[in-house]
């Protein structure tokens, strides 16, 4: 798995993200070609080598026609949907703009459809968003992680007047991300930069990778620290060659005063909210009361949402949030022709060999019911056929 890690010690903006991707090897000619497919005139991009605090990087200058403005989410998405961009680029760019619209809707307390973009509706925002999505795709990035983001401080002039830094929409976009204060009183994370990261990245520590490329994207201002965003790109490193490693959040709480009937719908809602796994562990609590530890595993940016759900749906007064590393075997869903027809299987691999060949249980259960046979027998028989088809020993 190819990973990009954005190290944002000086903050993040759309042009800094673009500059880092270009500096890491995404050709500016490919960027221009991707933007050309939008069928929109009035923009120009240029990559300039610059120095910030003794370090060299690339400043991506976006020169966009100031009169061109997109008022709504639909206005901004329309040229993307009509473009010749690859589907994965269109999906990433649309997701980023959707996060931006959702943040504006929360700030102004209106439906997403009623959001009218102001500063972020300019043509340069569209260039930054589409360019970032195209750059990640061009470099073959499958997963994106981001470091803690500095909040900055002070105020910024907008069409709504002078607003605090970070801007309200930026704050909304950074829900679930790790924030810090580096003492600099300036706008360090822009709404566009926050939207791109919120749309594509997970807030987490740098996972083990085999480093291949480093890119530095430069901001426009001089700051007390080098105004550069660094991207590290490489392949996910395996632990003992057993699989891919990933950083996950654990969200858990201990409960001793809730009806057991409520756990099933609670677990369903946790999965719907993004949990990758949910499990219950019986424990003995104070005064020898029997209790339950409920643990959910999720991507780090989902932790806040799951914690809020636990507060709403259980009797708990406290939730613990931690970080774990998981070693994960590469897996895929495949359909295999069996004596009972085509059956979907989950197949995981270790060093290229299939180690787990598991048929979809609901399908097995339907076959067993139709055949009038025990589910266990059908499960064993279907699994054995799947292994033989894949050339693995049963």
C-alpha positions in Angstrom: 0.0 0.0 0.0 1.4 3.4 -1.0 1.1 6.0 1.7 1.5 9.8 1.9 2.1 11.5 5.3 1.6 15.2 5.5 3.9 16.8 8.1 2.2 20.1 8.8 4.5 21.9 11.3 3.8 25.3 9.7 0.2 24.6 8.7 -1.5 23.6 5.5 -3.1 25.4 2.5 -4.2 24.2 -0.8 -1.2 25.6 -2.7 1.2 24.2 0.0 -0.3 20.7 -0.5 -0.1 21.1 -4.3 3.5 22.3 -4.0 4.5 19.4 -1.9 3.0 16.9 -4.3 4.8 18.5 -7.3 8.0 18.7 -5.3 7.7 15.0 -4.6 7.5 14.2 -8.3 4.1 14.9 -9.6 4.8 16.7 -12.9 3.4 20.1 -13.2 2.6 19.3 -16.8 0.4 16.4 -15.6 -1.3 18.9 -13.2 -2.1 21.3 -16.0 -3.4 18.4 -18.2 -5.7 17.3 -15.4 -7.1 20.8 -14.9 -7.5 21.3 -18.6 -10.2 18.5 -18.6 -12.4 20.8 -16.5 -13.1 22.8 -19.6 -12.6 26.1 -17.6 -10.5 29.0 -18.7 -9.0 31.8 -16.6 -6.3 29.9 -14.6 -2.6 29.4 -14.7 -0.3 27.3 -12.5 3.4 27.7 -12.1 5.9 25.8 -9.9 8.7 27.9 -8.5 11.7 26.8 -6.4 11.9 28.9 -3.3 13.7 29.0 0.0 12.0 29.3 3.4 14.2 29.5 6.6 17.2 28.0 4.8 15.2 25.0 3.4 14.2 24.7 -0.2 10.9 23.7 -1.6 8.4 24.3 -4.3 5.8 27.1 -4.3 2.9 26.3 -6.5 1.5 29.6 -7.7 -2.1 29.5 -8.8 -3.1 32.6 -10.9 -6.9 32.4 -11.3 -9.3 34.9 -12.8 -10.8 36.8 -9.9 -14.2 37.4 -11.5 -14.9 33.7 -11.8 -16.9 32.5 -8.8 -18.9 29.3 -8.0 -21.7 30.1 -5.7 -22.9 26.6 -4.6 -21.6 23.1 -4.2 -23.4 22.1 -7.3 -21.7 24.9 -9.3 -18.2 23.6 -8.2 -19.0 19.9 -8.7 -20.5 20.3 -12.2 -17.3 20.8 -14.1 -15.7 17.9 -12.2 -18.5 15.5 -13.1 -18.3 16.6 -16.8 -14.5 16.3 -16.9 -12.3 13.6 -18.3 -10.7 13.0 -15.0 -10.4 9.4 -13.7 -13.3 8.3 -11.6 -11.1 8.1 -8.4 -9.9 11.7 -8.9 -13.5 12.9 -9.4 -14.6 11.1 -6.3 -11.8 12.5 -4.2 -12.3 16.1 -5.4 -16.1 15.8 -4.9 -15.7 14.4 -1.4 -13.4 17.3 -0.5 -15.8 19.9 -1.8 -18.6 18.1 0.0 -16.7 18.4 3.3 -16.3 22.1 2.7 -20.0 22.6 2.1 -20.9 20.6 5.2 -18.6 22.8 7.3 -20.1 26.0 5.9 -23.6 24.6 6.6 -22.7 23.9 10.2 -21.2 27.4 10.6 -24.2 29.2 9.1 -26.8 26.7 10.4 -28.4 26.1 7.1 -28.9 23.0 4.9 -26.0 22.1 2.7 -28.1 22.9 -0.4 -28.5 26.4 0.9 -24.8 27.1 1.4 -23.4 29.9 -0.7 -19.6 29.9 -1.0 -17.8 33.2 -0.7 -13.9 33.1 -0.4 -13.9 29.3 -1.0 -16.0 29.6 -4.1 -13.2 31.2 -6.1 -11.7 29.5 -9.1 -8.4 29.0 -7.3 -10.2 26.8 -4.7 -11.4 24.5 -7.5 -7.8 24.4 -8.9 -6.4 23.5 -5.5 -8.9 20.8 -4.8 -8.9 19.1 -8.2 -5.1 19.5 -8.4 -4.6 17.8 -5.0 -6.9 14.9 -6.0 -5.1 14.5 -9.3 -1.6 14.7 -7.6 -2.4 12.0 -5.1 -3.7 9.8 -7.9 -0.7 10.5 -10.1 1.7 9.5 -7.4 -0.3 6.3 -6.7 -1.3 7.3 -3.2 -3.8 4.9 -1.6 -3.9 6.2 1.9 -3.1 9.6 3.4 -2.2 10.5 7.0 -1.6 13.9 8.6 0.3 15.1 11.6 -1.1 17.4 14.3 -2.2 20.7 12.8 -1.1 24.0 14.4 -4.1 26.2 15.1 -2.5 29.6 14.6 -4.2 32.7 16.0 -5.1 36.3 15.5 -7.8 37.4 13.0 -8.4 37.4 9.3 -10.4 39.6 7.0 -13.3 38.0 5.1 -16.4 39.1 3.3 -18.2 38.6 6.6 -15.8 41.0 8.3 -12.9 40.3 10.6 -13.0 36.7 12.0 -10.9 34.8 14.5 -8.2 32.5 13.3 -8.7 29.7 12.6 -11.8 30.6 10.5 -15.0 29.0 11.7 -15.3 26.8 8.7 -11.7 25.6 9.2 -12.6 24.6 12.8 -15.6 22.6 11.6 -13.4 20.8 9.1 -10.9 19.9 11.7 -13.3 17.9 13.9 -11.6 14.6 14.8 -8.1 15.9 13.9 -5.3 16.5 16.4 -4.6 20.2 16.9 -1.7 22.0 18.6 -0.5 25.5 19.2 3.0 26.4 18.0 2.7 30.0 19.3 2.5 31.7 15.8 -0.3 34.3 15.6 -1.3 33.9 11.9 -3.7 31.9 9.7 -1.7 28.6 9.4 -4.5 26.3 8.2 -6.7 27.7 5.5 -10.3 26.4 4.8 -9.1 24.9 1.5 -6.2 23.2 3.1 -8.4 21.9 5.9 -11.0 20.6 3.4 -8.4 18.7 1.4 -7.0 17.0 4.5 -10.5 16.3 5.9 -11.5 14.8 2.6 -8.6 12.5 2.1 -6.5 12.1 5.3 -6.6 10.3 8.6 -5.1 12.0 11.7 -2.5 9.6 12.9 1.2 9.1 13.7 3.4 8.2 10.8 2.9 4.4 10.2 5.9 2.3 9.4 6.8 2.9 5.7 9.7 2.3 3.3 10.4 5.9 2.4 10.7 6.7 -1.3 10.0 10.4 -1.8 10.0 13.6 0.1 8.3 16.8 -1.1 8.3 20.3 0.4 5.4 22.7 -0.4 6.1 26.4 0.4 3.6 28.9 1.7 3.7 32.5 0.6 4.5 34.3 3.9 7.7 34.5 6.0 7.0 33.0 9.5 9.1 32.5 12.6 9.5 28.8 11.4 10.2 27.7 7.8 6.8 28.1 6.1 6.9 24.6 4.5 4.6 21.6 4.4 6.5 18.3 4.0 5.0 15.1 2.5 6.6 11.7 3.0 5.7 9.0 0.4 6.5 5.3 0.6 5.2 1.8 0.7 3.6 0.5 4.0 6.2 -1.5 5.8 5.3 -5.0 6.9 6.0 -6.2 10.5 7.9 -9.4 10.2 6.6 -9.7 6.6 3.2 -10.7 8.0 1.1 -7.9 6.7 0.4 -4.2 6.4 0.5 -2.1 9.6 -2.0 0.6 10.3 -2.8 2.9 13.2 -6.3 2.7 14.7 -8.1 4.4 17.6 -9.7 2.4 20.4 -12.8 3.9 21.9 -14.1 2.0 25.0 -16.1 2.4 28.1 -17.1 0.2 31.1 -20.8 -0.2 31.9 -22.5 -1.9 34.8 -26.0 -0.5 34.8 -27.5 -0.9 31.3 -30.0 -3.4 30.0 -28.3 -6.2 27.9 -31.0 -5.7 25.3 -29.5 -2.3 24.4 -26.1 -3.7 23.3 -27.2 -5.2 20.0 -28.7 -1.9 18.5 -25.7 0.0 20.0 -23.2 -2.2 18.2 -25.2 -1.8 15.0 -25.0 2.0 15.3 -21.3 1.9 16.1 -20.7 0.0 12.9 -22.8 2.4 10.9 -20.8 5.3 12.4 -17.5 3.8 11.1 -16.4 1.3 13.6 -14.2 -1.5 12.1 -14.8 -3.9 15.0 -16.9 -3.8 18.2 -16.7 -6.3 21.0 -17.8 -6.8 24.6 -15.7 -8.1 27.5 -17.2 -9.2 30.8 -15.5 -7.8 33.9 -16.0 -7.6 37.6 -16.2 -4.0 38.8 -16.2 -2.3 42.2 -18.5 -3.8 44.9 -18.2 -7.1 42.9 -20.7 -5.8 40.3 -20.6 -7.7 36.9 -20.0 -5.3 34.1 -19.1 -5.0 30.4 -16.2 -3.3 28.7 -17.4 -2.2 25.3 -14.5 -1.6 22.8 -14.7 -0.2 19.3 -11.8 0.0 16.8 -11.9 2.7 14.1 -9.9 5.0 12.0 -8.6 7.8 14.2 -10.8 10.5 12.6 -13.9 8.5 13.6 -13.0 8.4 17.3 -14.8 11.6 18.3 -18.0 10.5 16.5 -18.0 7.1 18.2 -17.3 8.6 21.6 -20.3 11.0 21.1 -22.4 8.0 20.2 -21.5 6.1 23.4 -22.4 9.1 25.5 -25.8 9.4 23.7 -26.7 5.7 23.6 -25.3 4.3 26.9 -25.3 5.1 30.6 -21.6 5.8 30.7 -20.1 9.0 32.1 -16.7 8.5 30.6 -15.1 7.2 27.4 -11.4 6.1 27.0 -9.7 6.9 23.6 -6.4 5.3 22.8 -4.2 4.4 19.8 -3.2 0.9 18.7 -1.2 -0.5 15.8 -2.8 -3.3 13.9 -1.1 -5.7 11.5 -3.5 -6.5 8.7 -3.2 -9.1 6.1 -4.0 -8.0 2.5 -7.5 -9.2 1.6 -10.0 -9.2 -1.2 -13.5 -10.4 -2.1 -13.7 -12.9 -4.9 -16.5 -14.9 -6.4 -15.8 -18.6 -6.9 -17.8 -21.1 -8.8 -18.8 -24.0 -6.5 -21.2 -27.0 -6.7 -23.8 -24.7 -5.3 -23.2 -21.9 -7.8 -21.1 -18.7 -7.4 -20.2 -17.9 -3.8 -18.4 -14.8 -2.6 -15.3 -15.5 -0.5 -13.1 -13.3 1.6 -9.5 -14.2 0.8 -6.5 -13.0 2.9 -2.9 -13.5 1.8 0.4 -14.0 3.6 3.6 -13.6 1.5 1.4 -14.0 -1.6 -0.4 -17.3 -0.5 -4.0 -17.5 0.5 -4.1 -18.2 4.2 -7.8 -17.6 4.9 -10.5 -18.5 2.4 -13.9 -17.8 4.0 -17.2 -18.0 2.2 -19.8 -15.3 2.9 -21.8 -16.8 5.8 -25.2 -15.5 4.8 -24.8 -17.3 1.4 -23.7 -20.5 3.1 -26.7 -20.3 5.4 -29.1 -19.9 2.5 -27.5 -22.9 0.7 -27.8 -25.0 3.9 -31.5 -24.1 4.3 -32.2 -25.0 0.7 -30.4 -28.3 0.9 -31.7 -29.2 4.3 -28.2 -29.8 5.6 -26.4 -28.5 8.7 -24.8 -25.1 8.2 -21.5 -26.5 9.6 -21.3 -29.2 6.9 -22.0 -26.8 4.1 -19.6 -24.2 5.4 -16.8 -26.9 5.5 -17.6 -28.2 2.0 -17.8 -24.7 0.4 -14.6 -23.6 2.0 -12.8 -26.8 0.8 -14.0 -26.1 -2.8 -12.9 -22.5 -2.6 -9.4 -23.6 -1.4 -9.1 -26.2 -4.2 -10.1 -23.6 -6.8 -7.4 -21.2 -5.5 -4.8 -24.0 -5.5 -4.4 -24.0 -1.8 -4.4 -27.1 0.4 -7.7 -27.7 2.1 
